[in-house]
Amino acid sequence: MSLRDGVIDGDLQTYYRSLLEEAGDGEVFVTQSGSYSGVQALGLCEGIRDELIRRGFKPNEYCAYGGSDDIGMVAAAFGIALAGGASFGLQNYVGADSWTRFIRDTGARFVVCESFIVEKLRDHLLEAGCEVEFIEITAQGSLLAPTGSETFEDRHVSYDDASVVRFTAGRAGAAQGIVLSHRAEFYSLAKMAAVYGQRERGRYLQLTPTTDLQGIGMLIAALFRRETVIIYWGKPTTEGIVRAMEQHRITDLFLPSSQMVKLARSDAAAMADLSALDRFVYGGQKVSAEDIMDAYDLLDCDFAQVYGSTETGLLMWLSPEDHRKGDAKVFDSAGVKVPFAGTEVVVQDPRTGEEMPTGKAGHVVTKNPSVCVQTLGYDAPVEVVDGWRDTLDQGYFDEEGYLHIVGVSRDVILYRGFVMYAFDVEKVLLDMDGVRAAVAHPISDAADGEHIFAWVALDEGVQYTEEQLGSELEVVRGPWYRPSRIQIVDEIPDRDASGAYDKQKLRERAEAIMAQ
């Protein structure tokens, strides 16, 4: 395997095995239950592989796994892979109803899990008519009731067979399984490993649950870097993370941007010895350039920011060198393209498919081996054309090649065949003197499709009428862009934890207002 170009010359089972075999008697995992060498971890994985095959598990089948964050969940994910299957985790924060839906959507016949998952799930599966066998394991990865003692060889599959599935709620609230092939998963892992960089005797703090694709992916990427993985136990808190960083001499970790800023500014971090920290990787949320610069100064280590998605893999990044520039414009971007062969990222006009010039916003689209081309349990088409996938984000490239995300293309409004974007409506309103905040989104109309609804908050003492605001939109953008309703409020409600407006909740409010 080459981290430089991401060329896969074997299936993921081969790499999983080789990573643990190369570690040998060296420490690979540190968990709540203890320290595990490569040999010990591989033995647990092989035990689960053998039990699956003994029970009739077939190559390319889907298999669920679930339990607490300990070595058992790592062994389950790896064991399913060694048996030639595609794994999906039962995330603890989702619940049994969703677990049942995931199992039904995949047609999975087996669940590798701890006993508490069986208790939560059994009745739901019976009600749904799903016939499933449970393979119970302990948190330490040992089988509770093996059906035999035979051992088997690893099963090897095609690069393009399913490797792992991540389920999300989706914009419509329907379960959607994002299916990654071995090729796509390997390419994503290699890119993430390269972003963190190689270091001697590194120690990675695993904060994302290993029943989540992102969690297991980052764990494997750390193994690619030949690092020891410290699996955090319990729900992460700022104080708990800092304590683990100090205790285990953590060299690198990942946090969402807002949590990274919170940790950097905490009293716990100020009083702890975090001198082992080499590189802090963050992303997933938008925070201000000032917040990033402040956190960078406080933590005094290399920073890297990443931008991408489960469906597209890692696309852009801000390198440690970018952070050293101290340029607010750079920090306000999603970074430059990850220097990895095979990844293309462009900004296109969604109407024509033509590439947009520098400085002009359009849809961010990508073509690379990480792109997901298959989903489960949701009938919306995958936005892949000739290998190019639309990220559904809006952005533009500046003169230096940095990508700036300015909106979400999911906020498309389709009115009588005319395509409009919430971002365009919001920009016109925000350009008006005295408009402090503006949010636009579609609302449904049974008669003729979607219409625009806009929320506007004004500066103190400023007075605009709905008519004046609508007329400005009509003059600047044209008659189609005049909203059916502009709601002028003191404060626009419904922000999420990152500070962004929750447009789904705003849409529900708007449709209730229109129904009055």
C-alpha positions in Angstrom: 0.0 0.0 0.0 1.2 3.5 -0.8 0.0 6.4 1.2 1.4 8.7 -1.5 -0.9 7.6 -4.3 -3.6 5.5 -2.6 -3.2 2.7 -5.2 -4.8 -0.5 -3.8 -3.1 -3.7 -4.8 -5.0 -6.0 -2.4 -8.4 -6.1 -0.7 -9.0 -4.5 2.7 -8.9 -7.9 4.5 -5.3 -8.2 3.4 -4.4 -4.8 4.9 -6.3 -5.3 8.1 -4.5 -8.6 8.7 -1.1 -7.2 7.7 -1.4 -4.2 10.0 -2.1 -6.4 13.1 0.5 -9.0 12.1 3.2 -6.4 11.6 2.4 -5.0 15.1 3.1 -8.5 16.5 3.5 -8.4 20.3 3.6 -4.6 20.3 0.8 -2.6 21.8 -1.9 -1.7 19.3 -5.0 -0.8 21.3 -5.6 0.6 24.8 -9.2 0.3 26.0 -11.2 0.4 29.1 -10.5 -3.4 29.5 -6.7 -3.2 29.0 -3.9 -3.1 26.5 -3.9 -5.4 23.4 -1.1 -6.4 21.1 -1.4 -7.0 17.4 -1.3 -10.8 18.0 -4.1 -10.6 20.7 -6.3 -8.4 18.6 -5.9 -10.6 15.5 -6.9 -13.6 17.5 -10.1 -12.0 18.6 -10.9 -11.0 15.0 -10.3 -14.5 13.7 -12.6 -16.0 16.4 -15.5 -13.9 15.1 -14.6 -14.7 11.5 -14.7 -18.4 12.2 -18.0 -18.2 14.1 -19.6 -16.3 11.2 -18.4 -18.8 8.6 -19.5 -21.8 10.8 -23.0 -20.4 11.0 -23.3 -20.0 7.2 -22.3 -16.4 6.6 -21.7 -15.9 2.9 -19.2 -13.7 1.1 -20.5 -10.2 0.3 -23.2 -10.4 2.9 -24.1 -7.5 5.2 -23.6 -8.0 8.9 -24.5 -5.7 11.8 -22.4 -5.2 14.9 -23.0 -3.3 18.1 -21.9 -2.8 21.7 -19.7 -0.6 23.9 -16.5 1.1 22.9 -13.9 -1.5 23.7 -11.8 -4.0 21.8 -14.9 -6.1 21.1 -16.3 -3.7 18.6 -13.0 -3.4 16.7 -12.8 -7.2 16.6 -16.3 -7.4 15.3 -15.7 -5.0 12.5 -12.5 -6.7 11.5 -13.9 -10.2 11.9 -16.8 -9.4 9.6 -14.3 -8.1 7.0 -12.1 -11.2 7.3 -15.2 -13.4 6.7 -15.7 -11.5 3.4 -18.6 -9.4 4.5 -19.7 -5.8 4.7 -20.2 -4.4 8.2 -22.4 -1.7 9.6 -22.5 -0.5 13.2 -25.5 -0.2 15.4 -24.8 3.3 16.8 -25.8 3.5 20.4 -27.4 7.0 20.1 -29.8 5.9 17.3 -32.0 3.3 19.0 -33.6 -0.1 18.3 -36.2 1.1 15.9 -33.6 2.5 13.6 -31.4 -0.6 14.1 -34.3 -2.8 12.9 -34.8 -0.6 9.8 -31.0 -0.9 9.0 -31.1 -4.7 9.3 -34.2 -4.9 7.2 -32.8 -2.6 4.5 -29.6 -4.6 4.2 -31.2 -8.1 4.5 -28.6 -8.9 7.2 -29.0 -12.3 8.8 -26.4 -11.9 11.6 -25.7 -9.4 14.3 -22.4 -9.6 16.2 -23.0 -7.8 19.5 -22.9 -7.7 23.3 -25.8 -9.1 25.3 -27.4 -5.7 26.0 -27.9 -5.1 22.3 -29.7 -8.5 22.0 -32.1 -7.4 24.8 -32.8 -4.1 23.1 -33.2 -5.5 19.6 -34.9 -8.9 19.8 -38.5 -7.9 20.2 -38.2 -5.2 17.5 -36.9 -7.7 15.0 -39.6 -10.2 15.8 -42.3 -7.5 15.2 -40.7 -6.5 11.9 -40.5 -10.2 10.7 -36.7 -10.2 10.5 -35.1 -13.6 11.1 -31.7 -12.8 12.5 -29.0 -14.8 14.4 -27.2 -13.1 17.2 -23.5 -13.9 17.7 -22.9 -12.7 21.3 -19.5 -11.4 22.4 -18.1 -9.7 25.4 -16.8 -6.2 25.5 -13.3 -7.8 25.4 -14.2 -9.5 22.1 -14.5 -13.2 23.2 -17.4 -15.4 22.0 -20.0 -16.2 24.6 -21.3 -19.4 23.0 -19.2 -20.6 20.0 -20.9 -23.3 17.9 -17.7 -25.2 17.2 -13.9 -25.1 17.1 -13.1 -25.2 13.4 -10.9 -22.5 11.9 -11.1 -21.0 8.5 -9.1 -18.9 6.1 -9.8 -15.2 5.3 -12.2 -14.7 2.4 -11.0 -12.3 -0.2 -13.4 -10.3 -2.4 -13.4 -7.8 -5.3 -12.2 -4.2 -4.9 -15.7 -3.1 -5.9 -17.7 -5.3 -3.5 -19.3 -3.6 -0.5 -17.0 -3.1 2.4 -18.8 -1.0 5.0 -22.1 0.9 5.3 -22.9 4.1 7.2 -26.6 4.9 7.9 -27.8 8.4 8.3 -31.2 9.9 8.8 -31.0 12.0 5.6 -32.7 15.3 4.9 -36.1 13.6 4.5 -35.8 11.7 7.8 -35.6 8.3 6.0 -32.9 5.8 6.8 -30.2 5.9 4.1 -27.3 3.5 4.0 -24.2 4.9 2.3 -22.4 1.9 0.9 -18.6 2.1 0.3 -16.7 -0.4 -1.7 -13.3 -1.8 -0.7 -11.7 0.6 -3.2 -13.5 3.6 -1.9 -12.9 2.8 1.8 -9.2 2.1 1.2 -8.7 5.4 -0.7 -10.4 7.3 2.1 -8.3 5.6 4.8 -5.1 6.3 2.9 -6.0 10.0 2.5 -6.8 10.4 6.2 -3.6 8.6 7.2 -1.6 11.0 4.9 -3.3 14.1 6.4 -2.2 13.1 9.9 1.3 12.3 8.8 3.8 9.8 10.0 5.4 10.0 13.4 7.5 7.8 15.6 5.6 5.9 18.3 2.4 8.0 17.7 -0.6 7.6 20.0 -4.0 8.4 18.5 -7.0 9.2 20.7 -10.1 7.6 19.3 -13.2 9.7 20.3 -15.7 8.7 17.7 -17.6 5.4 18.5 -16.2 2.4 16.7 -19.8 1.5 15.7 -19.7 4.5 13.4 -18.0 4.4 10.0 -16.1 7.6 10.7 -14.8 6.1 14.0 -13.7 2.8 12.6 -12.2 4.5 9.6 -10.1 6.9 11.7 -9.0 4.0 13.9 -7.8 2.0 10.8 -6.1 5.1 9.4 -4.2 5.3 12.7 -3.1 1.7 12.3 -1.9 2.6 8.7 0.3 5.2 10.4 1.6 2.5 12.8 0.2 4.3 15.8 -1.2 2.9 19.0 -5.0 3.6 19.3 -6.4 4.8 22.6 -10.1 4.2 22.6 -11.9 6.7 24.8 -14.4 5.2 27.2 -17.8 6.8 27.8 -19.3 10.1 26.5 -16.5 12.5 25.7 -16.4 15.7 27.8 -13.8 18.5 27.5 -12.3 17.6 30.8 -12.3 13.9 30.1 -10.6 14.4 26.7 -7.9 16.6 28.2 -7.3 14.0 31.0 -6.9 11.2 28.5 -4.6 13.3 26.3 -2.3 14.0 29.3 -2.5 10.5 30.8 -1.8 8.6 27.5 0.6 11.2 26.0 -1.6 11.6 22.9 0.1 12.8 19.8 -2.9 13.3 17.5 -6.7 13.3 17.5 -9.7 14.6 15.6 -12.6 16.8 16.9 -15.4 18.8 15.2 -14.3 22.4 14.9 -16.5 23.9 17.6 -15.4 21.2 20.1 -11.7 21.8 19.2 -12.1 25.6 20.0 -13.9 24.8 23.2 -11.2 22.4 24.3 -8.4 24.9 23.4 -10.0 27.6 25.5 -10.8 25.4 28.5 -9.3 25.7 31.9 -8.5 22.0 31.8 -6.3 22.4 28.7 -4.6 25.4 30.2 -3.6 23.4 33.3 -2.6 20.1 31.7 0.6 18.9 30.2 -0.3 18.5 26.5 3.3 18.7 25.2 3.1 15.3 23.5 0.4 16.7 21.1 1.8 16.8 17.6 -1.2 17.4 15.3 -4.8 18.4 16.0 -7.1 17.6 13.1 -10.6 19.3 13.0 -13.5 19.8 10.6 -17.1 19.1 10.1 -18.4 22.4 11.2 -17.9 26.1 10.3 -16.2 28.3 12.9 -14.8 31.7 12.6 -11.2 32.4 11.5 -10.7 34.3 14.8 -11.7 31.2 16.8 -9.3 29.0 14.8 -6.4 31.4 15.2 -7.1 31.6 18.9 -7.1 27.8 19.4 -4.0 27.5 17.3 -2.1 29.9 19.6 -3.4 28.3 22.7 -2.5 24.6 21.9 0.8 25.3 20.2 0.9 22.2 17.9 0.4 21.5 14.2 -3.2 22.0 13.1 -5.0 20.5 10.0 -8.5 21.1 8.9 -10.4 18.6 6.6 -13.4 19.0 4.4 -15.4 16.2 2.7 -18.2 13.8 3.4 -19.0 10.1 3.8 -20.3 10.1 0.2 -17.3 11.7 -1.3 -14.4 11.0 1.0 -11.8 13.6 2.1 -11.5 16.4 -0.6 -9.9 19.5 0.8 -7.6 20.5 3.7 -5.8 23.2 5.4 -2.3 21.9 6.1 0.0 22.8 9.0 1.8 25.2 6.7 -1.5 26.9 5.9 -2.1 27.5 9.6 1.3 29.0 10.1 0.4 31.8 7.6 -2.0 33.3 10.1 -4.2 34.5 7.3 -7.9 35.0 8.2 -9.0 34.6 4.6 -7.2 31.2 4.5 -8.8 30.1 7.8 -12.2 31.1 6.4 -11.9 28.5 3.6 -12.2 24.7 3.3 -8.7 24.6 2.1 -7.0 23.4 -1.0 -7.3 20.0 -2.7 -5.8 17.1 -0.8 -2.5 16.3 -2.6 -3.6 12.8 -3.5 -3.5 11.3 -7.0 -7.0 10.6 -8.5 -9.0 13.3 -6.6 -10.6 16.0 -8.7 -12.7 18.8 -7.3 -14.3 21.5 -9.4 -17.1 24.1 -9.1 -19.8 23.8 -11.7 -22.8 25.6 -12.9 -25.6 23.1 -12.1 -27.7 24.2 -15.1 -25.0 23.8 -17.7 -22.4 21.5 -16.1 -19.7 24.0 -17.1 -16.9 24.8 -14.8 -17.3 28.2 -13.0 -14.5 30.8 -13.2 -12.5 31.8 -10.2 -14.5 33.7 -7.7 -17.9 32.5 -9.0 -20.0 30.3 -6.8 -21.6 27.0 -8.0 -21.9 23.4 -7.0 -18.9 21.7 -5.6 -18.5 18.3 -7.4 -15.8 15.7 -7.2 -14.5 12.6 -9.1 -12.4 10.2 -7.1 -12.2 6.6 -6.0 -13.8 7.4 -2.6 -17.1 8.4 -4.2 -20.1 6.4 -3.1 -22.2 5.2 -6.0 -24.7 3.0 -4.1 -27.2 3.7 -1.3 -29.6 1.4 0.6 -33.0 2.0 2.1 -33.8 5.3 0.4 -35.1 5.8 -3.2 -33.5 9.1 -3.9 -31.1 8.8 -6.9 -27.4 9.1 -6.2 -26.0 12.3 -7.8 -23.3 10.7 -9.8 -22.8 11.5 -13.5 -19.9 10.0 -15.4 -18.2 9.4 -12.1 -18.7 12.9 -10.8 -20.7 13.3 -7.6 -22.4 16.6 -6.5 -21.5 17.3 -2.8 -24.7 19.4 -2.6 -22.5 22.3 -1.2 -22.1 25.7 -2.9 -18.7 27.3 -3.1 -16.1 29.0 -5.2 -12.3 28.8 -5.7 -10.2 31.9 -5.0 -7.1 32.9 -7.0 -4.9 30.8 -4.7 -6.9 27.6 -5.1 -8.7 27.7 -1.7 -12.3 26.5 -1.7 -14.8 28.7 0.1 -18.1 27.1 1.0 -20.9 29.7 0.9 -24.1 27.6 1.1 -25.8 24.3 0.8 -27.2 23.4 -2.6 -29.8 21.3 -0.9 -31.5 24.6 -0.5 -32.7 24.5 -4.1 -36.2 26.0 -4.7 -38.0 24.6 -7.8 -40.9 26.8 -8.9 -42.7 25.9 -12.1 -39.5 24.4 -13.6 -37.3 27.4 -12.6 -34.3 26.6 -10.4 -33.5 29.1 -7.6 -31.0 29.0 -4.7 -31.6 30.1 -1.1 -28.1 31.5 -1.1 -28.9 34.0 -3.8 -32.0 35.2 -2.0 -30.0 35.5 1.3 -27.2 37.5 -0.4 -29.5 40.1 -1.8 -31.2 40.6 1.5 -27.9 40.7 3.5 -26.5 43.3 1.1 -29.3 45.8 2.1 -28.3 48.3 4.7 -29.8 47.5 8.1 -30.4 43.8 7.5 -28.7 41.9 10.2 -29.5 38.3 9.3 -31.5 36.6 6.5 -32.4 32.9 5.9 -34.3 31.6 2.9 -35.7 28.1 2.2 -38.4 26.4 0.2 -41.9 25.8 1.4 -44.3 23.4 -0.3 -47.4 24.4 -2.2 -49.7 21.7 -3.4 -50.9 23.8 -6.4 -47.7 24.7 -8.1 -44.6 23.3 -6.4 -42.2 25.1 -4.1 -42.1 28.7 -3.1 -39.5 30.9 -1.3 -40.0 31.8 2.4 -37.5 34.2 3.9 -36.8 35.2 7.5 -35.2 38.6 8.1 -33.8 40.3 11.3 -33.2 44.0 11.1 -30.7 46.2 13.0 -32.2 48.3 15.8 -34.1 51.3 14.5 -34.2 50.0 10.9 -37.6 49.7 9.3 -38.3 47.7 6.2 -41.7 46.3 5.0 -42.1 43.0 3.4 -43.0 44.8 0.2 -39.7 46.8 0.2 -37.6 43.7 0.8 -39.5 41.7 -1.9 -39.2 44.5 -4.4 -35.4 44.7 -3.9 -35.2 40.9 -4.6 -37.3 41.4 -7.7 -35.1 44.3 -9.0 -31.8 42.5 -8.3 -32.6 38.9 -9.2 -35.9 39.0 -11.1 -39.6 38.3 -10.4 -39.1 34.6 -9.7 -37.0 35.4 -6.6 -39.7 37.4 -4.8 -40.7 35.2 -1.8 -44.2 34.2 -1.1 -43.6 35.4 2.4 -40.9 37.4 4.2 -41.2 37.1 8.0 -39.5 40.0 9.8 -38.5 39.0 13.3 -36.3 40.3 16.1 -34.2 37.1 16.0 -34.3 34.3 13.6 -35.0 31.1 15.6 -33.7 27.5 15.5 -29.9 27.4 15.4 -28.1 24.1 15.9 -25.2 23.4 18.1 -22.7 24.7 15.6 -24.6 28.1 15.3 -26.0 27.4 11.9 -29.7 27.8 11.2 -31.7 24.6 11.2 -33.6 25.1 8.0 -35.7 21.9 8.5 -37.2 23.4 11.7 -37.5 26.8 10.1 -39.4 25.2 7.2 -41.8 23.5 9.7 -42.4 26.9 11.4 -42.9 28.6 8.0 -45.5 26.0 6.8 -47.4 26.4 10.1 -47.5 30.2 9.6 -48.7 29.8 6.0 -51.4 27.4 7.1 -52.9 29.9 9.5 
